[in-house]
Amino acid sequence: MFEIIIYILTLLASLTVVGSASSAGALNGAFSRSFAGVATQIVSTKWLISYTNTESFLRACLDGQVGIIGYIFLASLGALILTWTANLYNYRQAII
């Protein structure tokens, strides 16, 4: 389950990076945009999955070992993912 959250976060991050680079004039071709997006996602996913503190902290929050703050953190992470996805869908960029 936590791997799915990590994959979603890295997908959103790679879409944001490639979208920002594309709007700045870089990555004009569709091939270069898709290659940059896939490369960004693979590198960041491999790093986050190998970084075990991320997964163990999320698991501790879900198991209740962190207390009510862990549940609030997971709810806010879900809200962040939904907001980020909505911004990418509606505005084609991350709103900063």
C-alpha distances in whole Angstrom, upper triangle without the diagonal:
4,5,5,7,9,10,11,13,15,16,17,19,20,21,23,25,26,27,29,31,32,33,35,37,35,33,36,35,32,31,31,29,26,27,26,23,21,23,22,18,18,20,18,14,16,17,14,12,15,16,14,15,13,10,12,13,10,9,13,13,11,13,16,18,18,20,20,20,16,15,18,16,13,15,17,14,13,17,17,15,17,20,19,19,22,24,23,24,27,29,27,27,25,27,28
4,5,5,6,9,10,11,12,14,15,17,18,20,21,23,24,26,27,29,30,32,33,35,33,32,34,34,31,30,30,27,25,26,25,22,20,21,19,16,16,17,15,12,14,14,11,9,13,12,11,12,9,6,9,10,7,8,11,11,10,12,15,16,16,18,19,18,14,14,16,14,11,14,15,12,12,16,15,13,16,19,18,18,21,23,22,23,26,28,26,25,23,25,26
4,5,5,6,9,10,10,12,14,15,16,18,20,21,22,24,26,27,28,30,31,33,31,29,32,31,28,27,27,25,22,22,22,19,17,18,17,13,13,14,12,9,11,12,9,7,11,12,11,13,10,8,11,13,10,11,15,15,14,16,19,20,20,22,23,21,18,18,20,17,14,17,18,14,14,18,17,14,17,20,18,18,21,23,21,23,26,27,25,24,23,25,26
4,5,5,6,9,10,10,12,14,15,16,18,20,21,22,24,26,27,28,30,32,30,28,30,29,26,26,26,23,21,22,21,18,16,18,17,13,14,16,13,10,13,14,12,10,14,15,15,16,13,11,14,15,12,13,16,16,14,17,20,21,21,23,23,22,18,18,19,17,14,16,16,13,12,16,15,12,14,17,16,15,18,20,19,20,23,24,23,22,21,23,25
4,5,5,6,9,10,11,12,14,15,17,18,20,21,23,24,26,27,29,31,29,27,30,30,27,27,26,23,22,22,21,18,17,18,16,13,14,16,13,10,13,14,11,11,14,14,14,14,11,10,13,13,10,12,15,14,13,16,18,19,19,20,20,19,15,15,16,13,11,12,13,9,9,12,12,9,12,14,13,13,16,18,17,18,21,23,21,20,18,21,21
4,5,5,6,8,10,10,12,14,15,16,18,20,21,22,24,26,27,29,27,25,28,28,25,25,24,22,20,20,19,16,15,16,13,10,11,12,9,7,10,10,7,8,11,11,12,12,9,9,12,13,10,12,16,15,15,18,20,20,20,22,22,20,17,17,18,15,13,15,15,11,12,15,13,11,14,16,14,14,18,19,17,19,22,23,21,20,18,21,21
4,5,5,6,9,10,10,12,14,15,16,18,20,21,22,24,26,27,25,23,26,25,22,22,21,19,17,17,16,13,12,13,12,8,9,11,9,6,10,11,9,9,13,13,14,16,13,12,16,16,14,16,19,18,18,21,23,24,23,25,25,23,20,20,21,18,16,17,17,14,13,16,14,11,14,16,14,13,17,18,16,18,21,22,20,19,18,21,22
4,6,5,6,9,10,11,12,14,15,16,18,20,21,22,24,26,24,23,25,25,22,22,22,19,17,18,17,13,13,15,13,10,12,14,11,9,13,14,12,12,16,16,17,18,14,14,17,17,14,17,20,18,18,21,23,24,23,25,24,22,20,19,19,17,14,15,15,11,11,13,11,8,10,13,11,10,13,15,13,14,18,19,17,16,15,18,19
4,5,5,6,9,10,11,12,14,15,16,18,20,21,23,25,23,22,25,25,22,23,22,19,17,18,16,13,14,15,12,9,12,13,9,9,12,12,10,12,15,14,16,16,12,13,16,16,13,16,19,17,18,21,22,23,22,24,23,21,18,18,18,15,13,15,13,10,10,12,10,7,11,12,9,10,13,14,13,15,18,18,16,15,13,16,16
4,5,5,6,8,10,10,12,14,15,16,18,20,21,23,21,19,22,22,20,20,18,16,15,15,13,10,10,11,8,6,8,9,6,6,10,10,9,11,14,14,16,16,13,14,18,17,16,18,21,20,20,24,25,26,25,27,26,24,21,22,22,18,17,18,17,13,14,16,13,11,14,15,12,12,16,16,14,16,19,19,17,15,14,17,17
4,5,5,6,9,10,11,12,14,15,16,18,20,21,19,18,20,20,17,17,17,14,12,13,12,8,9,11,9,6,9,11,9,9,12,13,12,14,17,17,19,20,16,17,21,20,18,21,24,23,22,26,27,28,27,29,28,26,24,23,23,20,18,19,18,15,15,16,14,11,13,14,11,10,14,14,11,13,17,17,14,13,13,16,17
4,6,5,6,9,10,10,12,14,15,16,18,20,19,18,20,20,18,19,18,14,14,15,13,10,12,13,10,9,12,14,11,11,15,15,14,16,19,19,20,21,17,18,22,21,18,21,24,22,22,26,27,28,27,28,27,25,23,22,22,19,17,18,16,13,13,14,11,8,10,11,7,7,11,10,8,11,14,14,11,10,9,12,14
4,5,5,6,9,10,11,12,14,15,17,19,17,16,19,20,18,19,17,14,14,15,12,9,11,12,8,8,11,11,9,10,14,13,12,15,18,17,19,19,16,18,21,20,19,22,24,23,23,27,28,28,27,29,28,25,23,23,22,19,18,19,17,14,15,15,12,10,13,13,9,10,13,12,10,13,16,15,13,11,9,12,13
4,5,5,6,8,10,11,12,14,15,17,15,13,16,17,15,15,13,10,10,11,8,5,8,9,6,6,9,10,9,10,13,14,13,16,18,18,21,21,18,20,23,23,21,24,27,26,26,29,31,31,30,32,31,29,26,27,26,23,22,23,21,18,18,19,16,14,16,16,12,12,15,14,11,14,17,16,13,11,11,15,15
4,6,5,6,8,10,10,12,14,15,14,13,15,15,13,14,13,10,10,12,10,6,9,11,9,9,12,14,12,13,17,17,17,19,21,22,24,24,21,22,26,25,23,26,29,27,27,31,32,33,32,33,32,30,28,27,26,24,22,23,21,18,18,18,15,13,14,14,10,10,13,11,8,11,13,12,9,8,9,13,14
4,6,5,6,9,10,11,12,14,14,13,16,17,16,17,15,12,13,14,11,9,12,13,10,11,15,15,13,15,18,18,17,20,22,22,24,24,21,23,26,25,23,27,29,27,28,31,32,33,31,33,31,29,27,27,25,23,22,22,20,17,18,17,14,13,14,13,9,10,12,10,8,11,13,11,9,6,6,10,11
4,5,5,6,9,10,11,13,11,11,14,15,15,15,13,10,12,12,9,8,11,11,8,10,13,13,12,14,17,17,17,20,22,21,24,24,21,23,27,26,25,28,30,29,30,33,34,34,32,34,33,30,29,29,28,25,24,25,22,20,21,20,17,16,18,17,13,14,16,14,11,15,17,14,12,9,9,12,13
4,5,5,6,9,10,11,9,8,11,12,11,12,10,6,8,10,7,6,10,10,9,10,14,14,14,16,18,19,19,21,23,24,27,27,24,26,29,29,27,30,33,31,32,35,37,37,35,37,36,34,32,32,31,28,27,27,25,22,23,23,19,18,19,18,15,15,17,15,12,14,16,14,11,10,11,14,15
4,5,5,6,9,10,10,9,11,12,12,14,12,8,11,13,10,9,13,14,12,13,17,17,16,18,21,22,21,24,26,26,29,29,26,28,31,30,28,31,34,32,32,36,37,38,36,38,36,34,32,32,30,28,27,27,24,22,22,22,19,17,18,17,13,13,15,12,9,12,13,11,7,6,8,12,13
4,5,5,6,9,9,10,12,14,14,16,14,11,13,15,12,11,15,15,13,15,18,18,17,20,22,22,22,25,27,26,29,29,26,28,31,30,29,32,34,33,33,37,38,38,36,38,36,33,32,32,30,28,27,27,25,23,23,22,19,18,19,17,14,15,16,13,11,14,15,12,9,7,8,11,11
4,6,5,7,5,7,9,12,13,14,11,9,12,13,10,10,14,14,12,15,18,17,17,20,22,22,23,25,27,27,30,30,27,30,33,32,31,34,36,35,36,39,40,40,38,40,39,36,35,35,33,31,30,30,28,25,26,26,22,21,23,21,17,18,20,17,14,17,18,15,12,11,12,14,15
4,5,5,5,5,7,9,10,12,10,7,11,13,10,11,15,15,14,16,19,19,19,22,24,24,25,27,29,29,32,33,30,32,35,34,33,36,38,37,37,41,42,42,40,42,41,38,37,37,35,32,32,32,29,27,27,26,23,22,23,21,18,18,19,17,14,16,17,14,11,10,13,15,16
4,5,7,9,9,12,13,16,14,11,14,16,14,14,18,19,17,19,22,22,22,24,27,27,27,30,32,31,34,34,31,33,36,35,34,37,39,37,38,42,42,43,41,42,41,38,37,37,35,32,32,32,29,27,27,26,23,22,23,21,18,18,18,15,13,15,15,12,10,9,12,13,15
4,6,9,10,13,15,17,14,12,16,17,14,15,19,19,17,20,23,22,22,25,27,27,27,30,32,31,35,34,32,34,37,36,35,38,40,39,40,43,44,44,42,44,42,39,38,38,36,34,34,33,31,29,29,28,25,24,25,23,20,21,21,18,16,19,19,15,13,12,14,15,15
4,7,7,10,13,15,12,11,15,16,14,15,19,19,18,21,23,23,23,26,28,28,29,32,33,33,36,37,34,36,39,38,37,41,43,41,42,45,46,47,45,46,45,42,41,41,39,37,36,36,34,31,32,31,28,27,28,26,23,23,24,21,18,20,21,18,15,14,17,18,19
4,6,9,11,12,9,9,13,13,11,13,16,16,15,18,20,20,21,23,25,25,26,29,30,31,34,34,32,34,37,37,36,39,41,40,41,44,45,45,43,45,44,41,40,40,39,36,35,36,33,31,31,31,27,26,27,26,23,23,24,21,19,21,22,19,16,15,17,19,20
4,6,8,8,5,5,9,10,8,10,13,13,14,16,18,18,19,22,24,24,25,28,29,30,33,34,31,33,36,36,35,38,40,39,40,43,44,45,43,45,44,41,40,40,39,36,35,35,33,30,31,30,27,26,27,26,22,22,24,21,18,20,21,19,16,15,18,20,21
4,7,9,7,7,11,12,11,13,16,17,17,19,21,22,23,25,27,28,29,31,32,33,36,37,35,36,40,39,38,41,43,42,42,46,47,48,46,48,47,44,42,42,41,38,37,37,35,33,33,32,29,28,28,27,24,23,24,22,19,20,22,19,16,16,19,22,23
4,5,5,6,9,10,11,12,14,16,17,19,20,21,23,24,26,27,29,30,32,33,36,37,35,36,39,39,38,40,43,42,42,45,47,48,46,48,47,45,43,43,42,39,38,38,36,33,33,33,30,28,29,28,25,24,25,23,20,21,22,21,17,18,21,24,25
4,6,5,6,9,10,11,12,14,15,17,18,20,21,22,24,26,27,28,30,32,34,36,33,34,37,37,36,38,41,40,40,43,45,46,44,46,45,43,41,40,40,37,35,36,34,31,31,31,28,26,26,26,23,21,23,22,18,18,21,19,16,17,20,23,25
4,5,5,6,8,10,11,12,14,15,16,18,20,21,22,24,26,27,28,30,33,35,32,33,36,37,35,37,40,40,39,43,45,45,44,46,46,43,41,41,40,37,36,36,35,32,31,32,29,27,28,28,25,23,25,24,20,21,23,22,18,19,22,25,27
4,6,5,6,8,10,10,12,14,15,16,18,20,21,22,24,26,27,28,31,33,30,32,35,35,34,36,39,39,39,42,44,44,43,45,44,42,40,40,39,36,35,35,34,31,31,31,28,26,27,27,24,23,25,23,20,21,23,22,18,18,20,23,25
4,5,5,6,9,10,11,12,14,16,17,18,20,21,22,24,26,27,30,31,28,29,33,33,31,34,37,36,36,39,41,42,40,42,41,39,37,37,36,33,32,32,30,27,27,28,25,22,24,23,20,19,21,19,16,17,20,18,14,14,17,20,21
4,5,5,6,8,10,11,12,14,15,16,18,20,21,22,24,26,28,30,27,28,31,32,30,32,35,35,34,37,39,40,39,41,40,38,36,36,35,32,31,31,30,27,26,27,24,22,23,23,20,18,21,20,16,17,20,19,15,16,18,21,23
4,5,5,6,8,10,11,12,14,15,17,18,20,21,23,24,27,29,27,27,31,31,30,32,35,35,35,38,40,40,39,42,41,39,36,36,36,33,31,33,31,28,28,29,26,23,25,26,22,21,24,23,19,20,23,22,18,18,20,24,25
4,6,5,6,9,10,11,12,14,16,17,18,20,21,22,26,27,25,26,29,30,28,31,34,33,33,36,38,38,37,40,39,36,34,35,34,31,30,31,29,26,26,27,24,22,24,24,20,19,22,21,17,19,22,21,17,16,17,21,21
4,5,5,6,9,10,11,12,14,16,16,18,20,21,24,25,22,23,27,27,26,28,31,30,30,33,35,36,35,37,36,34,31,31,31,28,26,27,26,23,23,24,21,18,20,20,17,16,19,18,14,16,19,18,15,14,15,19,20
4,5,5,6,9,10,10,12,14,15,16,18,20,22,24,22,22,26,27,25,27,30,30,30,33,35,35,34,37,36,34,31,32,32,28,27,28,27,23,23,25,22,19,21,22,19,18,21,20,17,19,22,21,18,17,18,22,23
4,5,5,6,9,10,11,12,14,16,17,18,21,23,21,22,26,26,25,27,30,30,30,33,35,35,34,37,37,34,32,32,32,29,28,29,28,24,25,26,23,21,23,24,20,20,23,22,19,21,24,23,20,19,19,23,23
4,6,5,6,8,10,11,12,14,16,16,20,21,19,20,23,24,23,25,28,28,28,31,33,33,32,34,34,31,29,30,29,26,25,26,25,21,22,23,20,18,21,21,17,17,21,20,17,19,22,21,18,16,16,20,20
4,6,5,6,8,10,10,12,14,15,18,19,17,17,21,22,20,22,25,25,25,28,30,30,29,32,32,29,27,27,27,24,22,24,23,19,19,21,18,16,19,19,16,16,19,19,16,18,21,21,18,17,16,20,20
4,6,5,6,9,10,11,12,14,17,19,17,17,21,22,21,23,26,26,26,28,31,31,30,33,33,31,28,29,29,26,24,26,25,21,22,24,21,19,22,23,20,19,23,23,20,22,25,25,22,20,20,24,24
4,6,5,6,9,10,11,12,15,17,16,17,20,21,21,23,25,26,26,29,31,30,29,32,33,30,27,29,29,25,24,26,25,21,23,25,22,20,23,24,20,21,24,24,21,23,27,26,23,21,20,24,23
4,6,5,6,9,10,10,14,15,13,14,18,18,17,20,22,22,23,26,27,27,26,29,29,27,24,25,25,22,21,23,21,18,19,21,18,16,20,21,17,18,22,21,19,22,25,24,21,19,18,21,21
4,5,5,6,8,10,12,14,12,12,16,17,16,18,20,21,21,23,26,25,25,28,28,26,23,24,24,21,19,22,21,17,18,21,18,16,19,21,18,18,22,22,19,22,25,25,22,21,19,23,23
4,6,5,6,8,11,14,12,13,16,17,17,18,21,22,22,24,27,26,26,29,30,28,25,26,27,23,22,25,24,20,21,24,22,19,23,24,21,22,25,25,23,25,29,28,26,24,23,26,26
4,6,5,6,9,11,10,12,15,16,16,18,20,21,22,24,26,25,24,28,28,26,23,25,25,22,21,24,23,19,21,23,21,19,23,24,21,22,26,25,23,26,29,28,26,24,22,25,24
4,5,5,8,9,7,8,12,12,12,14,17,17,18,20,22,22,21,24,25,22,19,21,22,18,17,20,19,16,18,20,18,16,20,21,19,20,23,23,22,24,27,27,25,23,21,24,23
4,5,6,9,8,7,11,12,12,13,16,17,18,19,22,21,21,24,25,23,20,21,23,19,18,21,21,17,19,22,20,18,21,23,21,21,25,26,24,26,29,29,27,26,24,26,26
4,6,9,9,9,11,14,14,15,17,19,20,21,23,22,22,26,27,25,22,24,25,22,21,24,24,20,22,25,23,21,25,26,24,25,28,29,27,29,33,32,30,28,26,29,28
4,6,6,8,9,11,12,14,15,17,18,19,21,20,19,23,24,22,19,21,22,19,18,22,21,18,20,23,21,20,24,25,23,24,28,28,26,29,32,32,30,28,25,27,26
4,5,5,6,8,10,11,12,14,15,16,18,17,17,20,22,20,17,20,21,18,17,21,21,18,20,23,21,21,24,26,24,25,29,29,28,31,33,33,32,30,27,29,28
4,6,5,6,8,10,10,12,14,15,16,14,14,18,19,17,15,17,19,15,15,19,19,16,19,21,20,20,23,25,23,25,28,28,28,30,33,33,32,29,27,28,27
4,6,5,6,9,10,11,13,14,16,15,14,17,18,16,13,15,16,13,12,16,16,13,15,18,16,16,20,21,20,21,24,25,24,27,29,29,28,26,23,25,24
4,5,5,6,9,10,11,12,14,14,14,17,18,17,13,15,17,14,12,16,16,14,15,19,18,17,20,22,21,22,25,26,25,27,30,31,29,28,25,27,26
4,5,5,6,9,10,10,12,11,11,15,17,15,12,14,16,14,13,17,18,15,17,20,20,19,23,24,24,25,28,29,29,31,33,34,33,31,28,30,29
4,5,5,6,9,10,11,9,9,12,14,12,9,12,13,10,10,14,15,13,15,18,17,17,21,22,22,23,26,27,27,29,31,32,31,29,26,27,26
4,5,5,6,9,10,10,10,12,13,12,8,10,12,9,8,11,12,10,12,15,15,15,18,20,19,20,23,24,25,26,29,30,29,27,24,26,25
4,5,5,6,9,9,10,12,14,13,9,11,14,12,10,14,15,13,15,18,18,18,20,23,22,23,26,28,28,29,32,33,32,30,28,29,29
4,5,5,6,5,6,9,11,11,8,10,13,11,11,14,16,14,16,19,19,20,22,24,24,25,28,29,30,31,34,35,34,32,29,30,30
4,6,5,6,5,7,8,8,4,6,9,8,7,10,12,11,13,16,16,17,19,21,22,23,25,27,27,29,31,32,32,30,27,28,27
4,5,8,8,9,10,10,7,7,10,10,8,10,13,12,13,16,17,17,19,21,22,23,25,27,27,28,31,32,32,31,28,29,29
4,6,8,9,11,12,9,9,13,13,11,14,16,16,16,19,21,21,23,25,26,26,29,30,31,32,34,36,36,34,32,32,32
4,5,5,7,9,7,7,11,11,11,13,16,16,17,19,21,21,23,25,26,27,29,31,32,33,35,36,36,35,32,32,32
4,6,9,10,8,10,13,13,13,16,17,17,19,21,22,23,25,27,28,29,31,33,33,35,37,38,38,36,33,33,33
4,7,6,5,8,10,10,11,14,15,15,17,19,20,21,23,25,25,27,29,30,31,33,35,36,36,34,30,31,30
4,5,6,7,9,10,11,13,15,16,18,19,20,22,24,25,26,28,29,31,32,34,35,36,37,35,32,32,31
4,5,5,6,9,10,11,12,14,16,17,18,20,21,23,24,26,27,29,30,32,33,34,35,33,30,29,29
4,5,5,6,9,10,10,12,14,15,16,18,20,21,22,24,25,26,28,30,31,32,32,30,27,27,26
4,5,5,6,9,10,10,12,14,15,17,18,20,21,23,24,26,27,29,30,31,31,29,26,26,26
4,5,5,6,9,10,11,12,14,15,17,18,20,21,23,24,26,27,28,30,30,29,26,26,26
4,5,5,6,9,10,10,12,14,15,16,18,20,21,22,24,26,27,28,29,27,24,23,23
4,5,5,6,9,10,10,12,14,15,16,18,20,21,22,24,25,26,27,25,21,21,21
4,5,5,6,9,10,11,12,14,15,17,18,20,21,22,24,25,26,24,21,22,22
4,5,5,6,9,10,11,12,14,15,17,18,20,21,22,24,25,23,20,20,21
4,5,5,6,9,10,10,12,14,15,16,18,20,21,22,22,21,18,17,17
4,5,5,6,9,10,10,12,14,15,16,18,20,21,21,19,16,17,17
4,5,5,6,9,10,11,12,14,15,16,18,20,20,19,16,17,18
4,5,5,6,8,10,10,12,14,15,16,18,19,17,15,15,16
4,5,5,6,8,10,10,12,14,15,16,16,15,12,12,13
4,6,5,6,9,10,11,12,14,15,15,14,12,13,14
4,6,5,6,9,10,10,12,14,14,14,12,13,15
4,5,5,6,9,10,10,12,13,12,10,10,12
4,5,5,6,9,10,10,11,9,7,8,10
4,5,5,6,9,10,10,10,9,11,13
4,5,5,6,8,9,10,9,10,13
4,5,5,6,7,6,6,7,10
4,6,6,5,5,6,8,11
4,6,6,8,9,11,15
4,6,8,10,10,14
4,5,8,8,12
4,7,9,13
4,6,9
4,6
4
